[in-house]
Structure formats: C-alpha cells, structure tokens
Amino acid sequence: MSTDPSTAAPALAVPDPTGHIGTDARRLAGHVAATERRLAALPPVPDRTPEDRDRAAALHADARLARRAFLARHTEIVYALLTDGTTRRVRLPELVRAAAERFPGLVPTPAQMAAESRCVQAGKEGREIDQALFCGAVLRSPTAGRHLVETMLHPTPRALALLDTFRAADRVELDTVLVERRGTAGHVEFRNTARLNSEDARLVADLDTAVDLVLLDDRIRVGVLRGGVVDHPAHRGRRVFSAGVNLTDLRDGRIPFVEFLLGRELGYVNKMLRGLLTDPAPGAWSERGVAKPWIGAVDTFAIGGGMQLLLVLDHVVAEEDSYVSLPAAEEGIVPGLGNLRLTRLTGARLARQVVLGGRRIRATDPDARLICDDVVPADRMDDAIDTAVTALSAPAVAANRHMLTVAEEPLDHFRAYLAEFAVAQAHRTYAPDVLDKVERRWRERERRRAAGRNQP
C-alpha cells in the first residue's frame, strides 16, 4: 500500500469557471497539475492495491470534472483558437496535440500518451478517456463539430502523395491493403492475413489511404471492398472479409482511441458514406466533394467492425456459407456506429437481437436479405461482384446515393451520435469487465500456443 500521506489527502476543490478563458485555463492547469502530483505518488497501475486504485479513480474523477466544466464554457473558443478561427483544417490527432500544448491539463501531453503506449491496456491510467472528453465536447458543438467532421473528410497527405503512383500503375500495395483499378472499379483488398483481416492500427491507416485513392481517381466509378486470402490455421487459404477489431491488440494497449476508435469513424468509414471533401469553399456538398458507390464482398464472415462497414455500403454480395455479427455486447464495447445504422436497415427488434444479444446472421437466413443484396456460391462471387459494378456505374447512381445519405443520416445527426460514442467507447475500453475478458482470451490463446509447441 502507498504510504505517501499526500495520496490520502482530501479531494481537491474543482475550480468554478469564471467565464474568462485565460483565468479558467490557468485554474484548470493548476488543478490538473495538483492531481497529477498525487497520482505520481501512487505505485504504477499494476502494483496498486484496491485502496490505491480507489484513490487514483477519485483523482481522475476530480480532474475530469474540472475538464468538463471548462469545456462546457469554452469548447468553441478553444477550437477557434486551435484552428485560427476555423480558417485552418487541423486533423484530429494534430488537434488533440495542439490542445495539450496550448491548454495544459485539458488533454494528456504527448509524453503522457507515450508512457501509456508502453503499457498493456490494464496497466494504463486511462488517459484516453480524457482525450475522449475533449473530442466529445468538440463534436457536440454544431460549429466546431461540423468543421472537424469536414476536416476529416479531406484526403490524407499520404493518399495525395501516392496518387500519381496509383494513376500510373493502377495499383498500390500498402502494408495491409492492396488497392488497384480494374476498369471502372477500384478494388480495396484487406491483407492483414495472419490476423483474419482484423482491424488494427496499421489496417485502419492503410484503409484511409486506399479509400482516398479510389475516390480521388476520376477513372474509377465504383469502389469494392473484399477480404484477401488469410494464413490463419482455422481458415488458411480462404478469403475472409474481416474479424473486426483485433482483441489481442486491444489487450496489449495497441488500439489508440484518437487514431483508431474515433479516427476510423471520422475517416474512411465516413468517406465511403459521404465521399471526400475536395473544395473547402462554401456551397452545397455536391459541389464541393466527390462520392462514389461502394460494394462489399463478404467471404467467410464479417464480424464486428467488418459488419459495421457493410452498413455504409450500397451493395453487399455474400458467399452462401458466410455470416455477419456484431458481438459487441459479448466483448463489452460499443460496435462503432452500428447502433446508429443497423436499425435503419433491419428494424429495431432485429437490431437489438444483433447488438444486445449477439445474434449471428447467416447469409442463407431470411433476415440476411436486410443486410446482403446477393447471396451466391463461392465460385460465383467474382461474377456477382462484376455484375454489381456494372449496375452501380450508371451516371445517376452517385447523385442518388448522395441524396439517400442526406435523407438517412444527416451530417449533424452523425456528429451528435459520434459525440456520445466517443465518451462511451473510451470508458468501455477501460471497464473492468472488458479488461478481464481480453485478458482471459489472451491467456487462453497463449495456453493453446504452448500446448501446440509441446506436441510431439
């Protein structure tokens, strides 16, 4: 047990905001610095006693209360200062870093986040929750939130740097994604082969780049998502769409909140739905952006984040022995924006069965027609994809899908949902039940590996 008397001191008084941002920022910085001194006097997270953990939780709660009070008064002016009055497009990771520098204590420092990254999830302080409070407050603001959403719909610098190469070769191989043009179709193939095409930090970054390239190339009319052939022993030699978030990486603390959990929703997933914003000038979205229809080809299964992707696509072709599922309730986390979008496709009762009850939908189930457009044998997948590409290449498709998106998921509806999701998901990734589940799964996997190594 910690013996430092300062750790047992009474809770710090949360400063009342004055309404003056300079004064309130100084008070926030002083308050958070005081809580950090008390946290530093405690043992590292894995070595804390139950009493130490209670003290740490109280200190974090005090600091978060002060942050929320500050943000309730000053979110829009903070965002304006960080973006020069919204004249600059600052992407989410840079925005969070800029906030840490300009407003000490508002979000964790880069050094604090670097220290967190060296720990497994259960060994962290949970500073990503503090990042989520800031991101949620920004997204909750109609002015700042909309500006941030539109900022994240711009092409990534990496995609812009690769665009000429892609146009010249019709192909770019990234670490975990292959993107290539075949006629009027841009094919994006997941190649995280040893991990059942599960989503990790590399795959999320590569998909953001690949989706940009498909949308930027004006020779391409339709995008196609498909999982590549995997190396996993259970499905070696088969295509797999996606196993969702990589739970081993979550256990190991390698699923970052800003770049992954929030970044994927603001990045390539939203780009597939809404398109790229290519002209920042005021005007109608259709005058400033480029959007294209997308086809999903589901081989074997689309689990978790894989199924979430299907909810923003325009046509889904599924292999007849495949299935889809959102096992978020079992895993203890929120299934991205699945809760926002699934009801629109399936109705409320089936959505609850899938999200809350973990129901798996097989491609041959009658209810699969609410998710999948075509269900075909494995040897007809390529033909079904080509047929869908031809159908969605018609000139009027892009305009009509844009109007469907406007009607079904207005940008401000998406923004408001994402503000709540940001905070809820960050808390869930540090919840005791989630940490316990991913740890037990990791131990069971290590036990099976050890047993395999000991086989004669």
N, C-alpha and C positions, 0 to 999 in steps of 0.2 A: 504493500500500500504506500502511496505517496505520503511523505512526511513533511512536505513543504507547507507551512501554515497558510501561505497565501492562497493555496488551492482550495482551502476550506472557507475562505472569506465570503461575506455576503455577496449576493448578486449585485452587479454594477447597475446603477440607475441609468436607464436608457434616456438619452437627451431628447427633450421635446423640440421638434423642428420650430424654427423661428419664422420660416418663410424666406429668409435671406440665404441664398445658396452658398455664399462664401462662408458665412458663420456656421451653417448647418454642415457643410463639408468638413470644416475643421473639427467640429464636435464629433462627427461620425468617425473621423480618423483617430481622434484621441480615444474614443470609446472602444473601437476595434483593437487599437494597439494595446489597451489595458487587458482586454480579454485574451489577446494573443500571448501576453506575458504570463498569464495564468495557465494557459494551455501548455506553454513551453515548460512549465514547472512540473507537468504531469509526465509519467512514463510514456514511451511510444505506444501507439494504439494496441498492438498485440499483447503488450505486457500490463495493460491496465486491469486493475481489479474492478469488480462491479461498482464500488464506490467511486473510483477514478472515472469510469465511464459515465456515471451519473453527473459528476462534476463537469466533464467535457461536454456532455449534452446540454447542460444548463448554460455553459459559457457560449456555445454555438447558438443556442436559442436567444441569448441576450444580444449577441452581435447581429443575428438575423432580424430581430425585432427592430433594431436601430436602422439596419439597411432598408427594411420595408417602409419604415416611417420616412426616411429620407427620399426614397423613390416615389412614395405617394405624393410628395410635394414637388419633386424636381425632375422626374423622368424626362419630360420633353425638353427642358433646358439643357440637361446633361447630354441628351442625344444631339441637340442642336450644336452644342459646343464641340462634341466629338466629330461632327460631320461638317463643321463650318456652315452652320445654318442650313443643313441638308443640301449644300452645294457639292459635296463630295460623296461618292459611293464607297462606303467603308464596309468590307465584308465582315461577316460575323466574328471570325477568330480575331481579326485585327481590331474590331470594335471592342471586344472584351479586353484585349491587352491595353488598348488606349484608355479604357475606363479605369483599369488598375493603376495606370501611371498618373492620370490627371486627377483622380479622386481616390486617394489612398483609403483603403478599408472597404470600398464599395464592392469590389470583387477581389478574389485572391491574386497575388502577384505571380508573375511568371516563375519566380523561384519557388514559391509555394506549390504551384502546379507541377513543376519539375520534380519536386520532392515526392508529391503524390504519385506521379507516374512510375516511380521506382517501387511502389508497393502493390501487393495484391489488393483486390477490392476491399476485403475485410480489414486490411491494415491501414486504410486511408482515413483521414479526418472527415472526408465527405465534403470537400471544398467545392465540388461541382454543384452541390446544392446552392451555394452562394452565387455561382455563375448563373444558375437557372433562375434565381430570384431577379437578377438584373435582366436577363433575356426575356423573362416573362413580363416584366414591367414595360420593357420597350415594345414588345409585341402587343401588349394590352392598349397602348396608346394608338389611336387611329392615325395620327400624323406620323409619329416615329415608326410605328409598327409597319405601316404600309410602305414607308420609304425603305425599311430594312428588307421586307419581302421582295420588293422590286430590285433592290441591290443584289440580292442573292439569285435573282433570275437573269443576271448578266452572265455572259460567257466567262469561264475561268481563264486566268492568264495562261495556264498550261495548255488548254484547248486552243487558244489563239496562236500559241507558239507552234503547235503541231498541225495546224490547219493546212498549210501549204504542203507539208509532207503527206498528209492524208489525201489531199486532192490529186497529188502527183502519183501516188502508189495505190490509191483506193484501199488502203489497208494500214492500220497501225496496231502493233502489238504492245499492250501495256503489261504491267506485272501480272495482273489477274483478270484482264479483259482483252478480248480481241474485237476490234471494230473494223468492219470492211463494207465497201459498197459493192452490191451486186445489182446492176441495172439501176432501177429507181428505188431500191430498198437499201437501207443502212442496217446491217446486222450487227448486233451487240451480243457477244457470247461471253458468259461468265466462265472464267477458267481458274477458279480457286479450287483446283481439282482434288487436292488431298483433304479438303475440308467440306466436301459435298456442296461446293459453291456457296458456303455460308458467308454472311456479310461480316467482314472485319474492316479495320481502318483503311487498309490498302484497297480493298474492293470498293468501298464507298468512294474514295478519291478517284479511282480509275473509272467508275461508272459516271461520276460527274463529268469527267473529261470526255468519255465516249459519247454520252448523250449530247453534249455540246457539239461534238464533231458532226454527228448525224443531223442536228438541227441547223448547223451553220453551212453545210454543203448544199448549195441550191440545186444540185443534180439529184438529190435524194428527196423523195416524196413521202416515204413511209419508213418508220423505224420498226425493227424486230428484236425482241429480247428472247434469248434462249440460253439454257444452261449447257455447258460443254460436258464432254465425257470425263468421268471422275476416276480417281485412283483409290478411293476408299474401299477397303476389303468387302464391305457389305454390298456395294453396287459397282464394283470395278468393271470398267468397260461400257457402262451405261451413261447416257445423258441424265443429268439431274438438274432441275430448274434452280432450286435454292433451298437450303436447310434453315434459312433465317439467320438471326444473329448468332455469332459464334460464342457459345456459352463458356467455352474454355477461356477465350479472351476476356469475357466479362469477369470470370472468376479471377483471372490474372491481372485485372485492372487495366486492360488494353482496349476498352471501348470508351473513348472520350466523349463526354457529353456534348461539347460545343461542335467538334468536327464530325461526330458520328450521329449521336442520338437526335440532335436538333439539326445538324448540318445536312443530313440526308433528306429530311423533310423539306427544308428550305431550298435544297439543291436539286439533284437530278430527279427526285420523285415529283417535285412541283414543276420542274421544267418539262417533264413528259406530259403533265396535265395541261399546263398553261403555255408552254413554249418559252423561248428566250426573249428577253427584253433587249433589243438591239439599238434602240434610239431613245435616249433619256428625255427628249423634248416632250412637253405636254401634248396630250392628244388621246384619241381612242387607242385602246390596247392593240387593236388590229392594224393600226397604222404604225405602231412602234415595235412590234415584235414579230417573231416567226415561230409558228407552231405546226406540228405535223402529227398525223395519226400514228398510233403505236399498236403493234401486235405482240402478244405474249405466246410463246410455245412451251407448254408445260410437259416435260418428260419426267416420269417417276413421281415427283412430288414438288409442291410449292408450300413450304412451311413458314409460318411466322412472317418475317419481312418479305419472303418470296410471295406469299399470298397477298400481302399489302400492295405489292407492285401491280398485281392483276387488277386491283380496284381502280387504277387510273388509266388503264389501257382501253383501247377501243375495240379490240377483238382478241379473244383468247382461244387458241387451239390446244386441246388437251389429248394426250395419249390415253387410250381407253382404260389402262390399268393404273393410271396416276390418281393422286388425291391432293386435296388442299386442306390446310388447317391453320388456325391461329391459337397456338397453345399458350397464350399469354397468362391466363389465369393459373395454369399449372406452373409456369415459370415465375409468376409473381410480378411481372412488369406489364406495362401498357403496350398494346400492339400498334405502335406508331399512330397513324391516323386511320387505322382500321375501324375504330369505334365511330369515327365521323362518316366514313364512306360505305361501310358494309350494309348498314340499314337501308341506304338508298337503293342498293341492288337487290337485296334479299328480303326486305321487310324486317320489322323489329323482332319478331319471335325467333326466326332462324338466326338472326344476328346474335341474339342473346345465347342461343344454343352453342354457337361457334365461339364467341368471345368469352362468355362466362362459364360455359360447360365444357369447352374444349372439343366440341363435336368435329369429327373429321368427315369431310365430304368427298366421296369417291366420284370419279369422273362419270361413272355409269349410274349414279344416283339421280333420281328425277330432279332433286334440288340443285344439282350441278349446273343445270341449264341457266340458273340465275347468275352463275359466275363464268361459265365457259360457253362459247358460241358453237364450237365444233368439237366433237369427241370422235377420234379416229384411231384405228390400229397404228401401232408403231411404224409400220412400213409405209403408211400414208401421211405421216407428219409433214414431210417436205412438200408434198403436193398440196396439202391443205394450207400450208403457210404461203406458198406461191399464189394460190387462188385468192387468199385474203389480201395479199399485197396488191394484186391486180384490182380488186374491188375497192380498196381504200386509196388507190392512186387517182381516182376521179377528181377533177378540178374543184368541185364544190365541197369535197369532204372536209378540208381544213377549215373553211368558213363555218360550216355547220357544226363541227365538233367544238369550235370556239364558242358558238352561241349556246350549245348544250352545257359547256363548262360554266359560262356566265349564269345560266339558269340554275344549275345543280349545286355549284359550290362557289358562290361569290367570293372574291378575294378577302373581303373583310370578315366573312364567316370563317374562312380558313384561318385568317390571322388570329381571331379571337379564340378559336379552338386551340391553336398552337400555343397561345399564351398560357392556357391552363395545362396543356400537355407538358410543356417544358418543366414546370414546377413538379407536377405529379410524377413524371417519369424519373426525374433526378432523385426525388425522395425514395421511389420504389427501388432504384438500383442500389440503395444503401440500407434497405429494410432488412431486419434480421432474418425473416423467412427466406428472402431471395439469397442472401449471403449463405445461409445454411444449405439451401438447395444446390447452388452451384458448387459449393464445397463438397457436398456428398457425391454429386455427379463426377467431379474431378477425381475424388478418391476411388470411386468405383472404376473409372476408366484406367487409373494407374494400377489398380489391382488386377484388372484384366490384362493390361500390358505385361505386368510382371509374370502373370500366370503363363502368358504366351511365350515369354522368353525362357521359361523354365521347362517348356515342353521338350521331350526328347526328339 
